[in-house]
Amino acid sequence: MDGHAGKSPEQILERTATILGCNITDEKLAIHLDQEDELHHIRDQFHIPKMKDLPSTDPTLIKAEDDCVYFCGHSLGLQPKKTKVYIDEELNKWAKIGVHGHFDGAFPWALGDECLAELMANLVGAKKEETALMNGLTVNLHLLLLSFYKPTSSRHKILMEANAFPSDHYAVESQIRLQGLDPEESMLLLSPEEGEETLRTEDILSTIEKEGDSIAVIMFSGVQYYTGQLFDMLSITRAGHAKGCFVGFDLAHAVGNVELCLHDWNVDFACWCNYKYLNSGAGALAGAYIHEKHRFTVKPTLLGWWSHDIKTRFQMDNKIDLSPGVNGFRVTNPSMLLVRALQAGLEIFNQTDKKALRRKSILLTGYLEYLIKHYHSKVPDNPQKPYINIITPSNIEERGCQLSLFFSIPLNLVFVELMKRGVASDKREPNVLRVAPAPLYNSFYDVYKFIKILNESLQASMYPVKDGV
């Protein structure tokens, strides 16, 4: 795929199909793209659920032993095969040596999270000392906002997208109330233009310019969970800093999905979960970042044992020797089982080149986009034909691997038919199906299969077969 530099996904697909003497819609193209994929072998490092094992499949519509079409990495990534191996190692260690596991072995429990900090930092474009593994995403967001959100009478607002993930909205609202303020006055929520689904970068920047003197913190997603829009984090950060605001991001849908350069972008703080594209299991150990420029100036509001510097932590004199920067925000020791599960996910990323992964992601999602538009675009002279509108930006610089699909007919029936046929995706109200071909384990043939199943599911939902007919 290296020879396709500068070309759009559609140009690459058209050129490749022409060389093969086939159409972009042909199975032959999908097979060829997988054969040429330099990352295809990584799929073998994951457990891919079988059709027969998914709870809603119809045995009459599937091949039981086939891999399912798993397009739900935006919600929960698949399990690396090493995960069980690593967790079993810790269970065996606990069984054999008990308390000695805190300081013995390759991953001593007292230092386990620090053993992975560099791998995590590399993935988010930060320095090791700017990165910590701790808690869950929303807990980390609360801890960070307690220190970065210091409202004054004139600068008290938090700017965020209006349709932020509910947990982020709740966290920001509660932080404002904690300061004795009214969310109606201190939450500045930015909505798309009327008739549009995503936010324009120019609208975000103009709002910061206009309202910046009253904004204490800008708190955006990296990738918007509902629309799949990738925000211009660099421009938002620069604009925020120019107006004296702190700028932070929830990277839950961005980490492991798009390239991140938190340190170079000068982002003040960020947090994320690791169970989506980082494949570390439901409720996985989360991550947090604080730029090194705040290392000694922004301090945690809440302290715990793990806030104490490791070199003196076990002197037990109850005199805090605060770890500088983000490490001081680690209130408590993490579960070693969660640390090792995260290790399995991070190590797979460490085997890849980030740019190669992004190249594949762009082409994989571009292939999916092309086929959806080919089969399911709105046809003006046939208003009865159901159509799918992709609300995720078409510009590859404004999205990761996720596409959010709005259906012109009620989605529930279509969703049921997809599940019957072994597709793992998810729906979001009112009528959006989120699908995310993750480049680590999804193939081009997965995309081909998905489109074939989608076509069948739409047909079945429009003309359902009645019992006995």
N, C-alpha and C positions, 0 to 999 in steps of 0.2 A: 504493500500500500504506500510505500515511500515515494513512488513515482507520481503520486497524485497531488503533490503539493500545489496549493493555490486554486485547486478546482473544487467546485461545489459538489455535494453528494450526488445530485442529479447528473451532473456532467460525468462524474466517475462511473455511475451506473450505466449511463447511455453508452459511453465509450467501451466499457467492459462487455456489455451485451452485444454491441456491434462486432467486437472481436470474436465473440463466441458464436455469433450468428443466431442470436435468440432475442426475445423480448425481455424487458425488465421484469415482467410478470412471470417469466418462466422459472420452473424449479431448477433448471440447469444453472441459472445465474447464482442462486442461493448456494448451491453445492460448490460452485467455483469460488465464490467469495470466502467460504469457509476453508477451502483448500489453500487459499492464498493468505489467510489470516495468520499473522505471526504470533498471535496470542491465543490461538484456538486450543492449544494444549492445556491452558490453565483451567479450562472447564473440568478437566479430569480431577482436579483437586477439590471439587465440591460434590456433595451429595445432591443429586437432582431428583426430586420426588417423581415417583412413577405415577402414571395415569390412574392405576387401580387403587392407589393409596390415598388419593385426594377424596375428601368426604362427600363431595357432591357429584361425582362422575356417574354417568349412566353406562353400565357395562355394554349395552348394545351399540353405543356410539363411539367407543374408544378401542384402542389396542392396549390391553391391560399392562403390558410390560414396557410400553413406550414411555420415554421421559415426558413429563407434562411440559406445557409451555408456561414457564415461570417468568412473569413480567411484573413481579411485585417487590422488587428490590428496593423501591422507594419507601416501602413500609417495613419489610423484614427481609434481610438478605439471607441467602442460602447458607447452610452449614459447611464450613471447610472440613475436609476429612481429618485434618490434624486436630480439630477441636477436642474430640473425645480422647485422643492420645494424650494431649497436654493436661486435660482435666483429670484423667486417670492417674497421671504421674503425680499430681498433687494429692489426690486421695490416697494413693499408695504411700506417699511420703508422710502424710498425716498419720496413717495407720501404723507405720513402722517406727517413726522417731518422735511423733507428737510435737511438743513445744519446741524441740530443737529445730524444727522447720523454719522458725522465724529468722534464723541466721545461717542455716546450713543449705547447701545445694546450689545449683545454677541459678535458681530463682528464689532466694530467701524472701520469706513473706514480708519481712519488715522493709524490704527495698523493692518489692515486686513491681510496683507502679513505676518507679524510677527506671527500671530496666527497659521499659518500653517507650519512655518519653522521647527519645531521639527518633525512633521509627515514626511516632505520631507527629513530631515536629516537622519531619521531612515532608509528610503528606499535606500538611496545612501551610507549608512555606513559612515556618517560624524557626526560631532558635530553640534548642532543647530547654534552656532556662526560662523560656517564655511559655512553655507548654506543660500542662499537668493533666493527669488522668485521675478523675475523682467523681464520686456521686452519680447523679443522673442529670440530664440536661436542664430541667426546670429548677432543680436545686442549685445548680451552678449559675443559672441566670439570676436567681434571687441573690446569691452571694455576691455576684459581680455588681448588680444594680445597687445593693446596699452601700457599696463603696464608690461607685461612679455617679450615682444619682444623688446629688447634694443640692436640692432646689433652693433658690432664693426667691424673694418676692417678684423679681423681674425675670428670672430665668428658671422656669419650673416645668416646662413641657417636655414630654417624651414623644418623639415623632416615630410612627411606625405605619406599616400598611394596614388599611382598614380590615382586610380579610386575612390577618395574620393567623397562624395556627392558634386554636383556642387557648392552649396552655401558655403561650407567650402573652396573649392578651390578658389572661387572668393574672399572670405574674406582674405585668406592668401595672395593671389596674390596682393590684394589692400593694405594690410598692408606693404608688402615689398616695393611696389611702394611709399607708403607714407613716407618711410624712405629714398627715393631717390635711391633705389637699383633696380636691374634688376631681375625679377622673374626667368629668364633663368639661372641665376647664383646662386640665393639664395633660390629657391625652390628645395628641394631634394626629388624627387618622387620615391617611391619604388614600383616596379611591380613584379608580380609573375614570377617564372621561366617559360621559354618557354614551352608551352603545358599544363601548370597548371592554375587553376582559382583563387587559394587563396595564400596568402603569408605564407611562412614558418617562424615560430618563429625564427629559427636559422639564417635566412637571415636578419630579422629585427635587431636582436641583433648584428650580425657581422657588419652590416652597421653602427650601432651606435658606435661600437668599432673602426671601421676604420675611420669614418667621424666625430666622436663626437667632436673633438676639434674645428671644424668649425660650429657646430650646436648650435644655440642659443635656439631653441624651438623644441621639438618633439610634434607634434599635430596629434594624431591618432583618429580614431573612436573607440568606445568600441566594438560595433558590426557593421560590414561593411554592409551598406545598400543594396548593390547589391548581394553579395554572402551569406550574413548571417553569415560570419565568426566572431566568438568571439575572440578578441585578448587577449593575455596574458598581461594584464595591469600591473600586479605586476612586471613581468620580464622586461618589457619595461621601467617601471619607475626606477627600480634599475639600469638598464644598462645606462639610460640617466643621472641619478644622478652621476654615477661613472665617467662620462665624463664631468660633470659640466653643463649639459643642464637642462633647465626647461622642465617639462613633463606635457602635458595637454591632455584631451580627450573630444571629442564630444560624448555624451552618449545618443543621440536621440533614437537609436535603442537598447540601453542596459538598460536604466532605466525602471523598472517594468517588465523587461524581464529576466534578469540574476542577480545573487547576486553581489552586489557591496560593497566594503570596502575601500572607497576613503581615509579616514583618516589613517587607518592601512597600506594601501599600500603606503602611503606617497606621493600620487599624488599632484602635485603643484596646478593645477586648472582644472576645468571641467565646461561644460555647457550642457544643454539639453532642449528639448521641452517636453511638458507634454500631448500632444494630441494623442500620439500613444498608448503605453501600459498603460498609466495613465488615459486615457479615459476622458480628460477634455475639449474636443471640439476643432474644427478647430481654429487655431490661439491662442491657450491657453497661459496663462501666463507661461513663461519659468523659468528655474532654473539655478543657478550658484553656484560654490563652489570654495573656496580658502583655502588651508591648513592653520591651525592656526599658523604655524611657520612663515608665511608671514604677520601675522596680523598687524605688525607695520612697516614692511620694504617695502612691495609692496603696493603702493598707487594708487588710480585711477588717470588717466590722465584727464578725463572729470568729472566735478562735477555738481551736481544739488541739489535741495532742499532735496531730500530723501537721499543724501549722508550725510546730517547733522544728528548728534545724536538726537534721539527722545526727550531726556530730555531737550534740549535747542533749538530744531528746531523752535519752535513758538515764540522765543524771537525776531526774525526778525531784527537782528542787522547787517546782512550781513557779519558776521565774522564766517567763516566755523569752526564748531566743528565737525571734520570728524569722522564718525563712523569707528572704526577699522575693518580691514579685508574686507571680501566680502560685508558687509553691506554698506561700503562707495561707492561701485560701483552702488548702486541703485540710478539712476539719478532722477527718477520721481515716483510719486505715481501710483500704479497699479489700474486698473479697479476693483471695488469691485465685479462686476458681474463675472469677470474672476477668482477672488479669490474664490468665492463660488463654481464655477464650478469645480475648482481644488480640493476644499474640498471634494466634492462628490466622486471624483476619489480616493483621498488619503485615505479616511475613509474606503473604501472597502479593500484596501491593509492592513490597520491596523487591520482588522478582521481575517487576515490569518497569518499563520506562514510562513516566507520566505522560509524555507527549505522544507516545505510541498508543497508550490507552485512550487518550482523548481523540486521536485520529480515528481509532476504531469506533468509539462511541458516536462521533459525528456521522460516520458513514452508516452505522447500524441504525441509528435513529432516523437518518435521512432516507434510508431504504424503507423503513416502516412508514414514514411520512408520505413518500412517493406512492406506495401501494394503497394507502388509505385514500389519498386524493384521487388516484386512478379509478378506484372502484366506487368510492362513496362521496364524491363531491356533489354539491347541489346542482341539479339540472333544471335550468329555468323553464324549459318547455315540457318538463314532466314533474309537476309539483307534487304528484302522488308518491314519487320515489323517495324513500327515506334517505337522509344524508347525514354525514358526520362532519362537524366543524371542529378543526383543531384549534383550541384556544391558546395553546402554547405558542410563543413567538416562532415565526419561520426562520428568522435570522439565527444562524448557528451560534453567534456570539451572545445570544440572549436566552440560551437554554442549555440544559444538560441532556441526560438521556431520556428523561420523562416527556411523554406527550399526554396532554389532557384532552379527551375526546368528548365533545358535546353532541348528543344524539337528538335528531329531530323527532324521534318517536320515544315513548317511555322506555327508559333504560332497564327497568327491573326485569322484564321478560328476556331481553337480550343478554343481560348479565347471567341469568339462570341458565340459558342455553350455552353460554361460554363455559360456565362451570361444569355443566354436564359433559362437555367435550374436552375437559382437562386443561383449561386455561386458568391460571392464577393471576388475577388482577384485582382491582378494587374500585368501588364506586363511591362518589361523593355527591351529596345533595347539591343542587336539585337533579342534575341529569348528566353527570360527568363520569366517564370511565378513565381512570389513570392507568397508564401502561408504561413500563420502564424497562427496555432491553438493556440490562447491565452488561457492559463489555467484558467483565471478568469471566462470566459463565454463560452468557447468552450467545447464541450463534445466529448467523444470517438465516439458517434454515428454520430456527425458531420463529423468526419474523415471517418467513414464507408460510409456515404452518399456522401461525396466528391469523394471518389474513384469510387463509382458506377456511379456518374455523369461524372467523368473524362473519364471512360471507354466508356460511351455512346457518349460523346463529340468527342473523338478521332475517333470513328466509324463514326459518322455523318460528321466530317470534311473530312474524307477520301472518303466517298461515299455520297456526298450531294444529298438530294432529290430535284429534279427539279420540278418547277411549273407544276401542272397537271399530275405528274407521281406518 
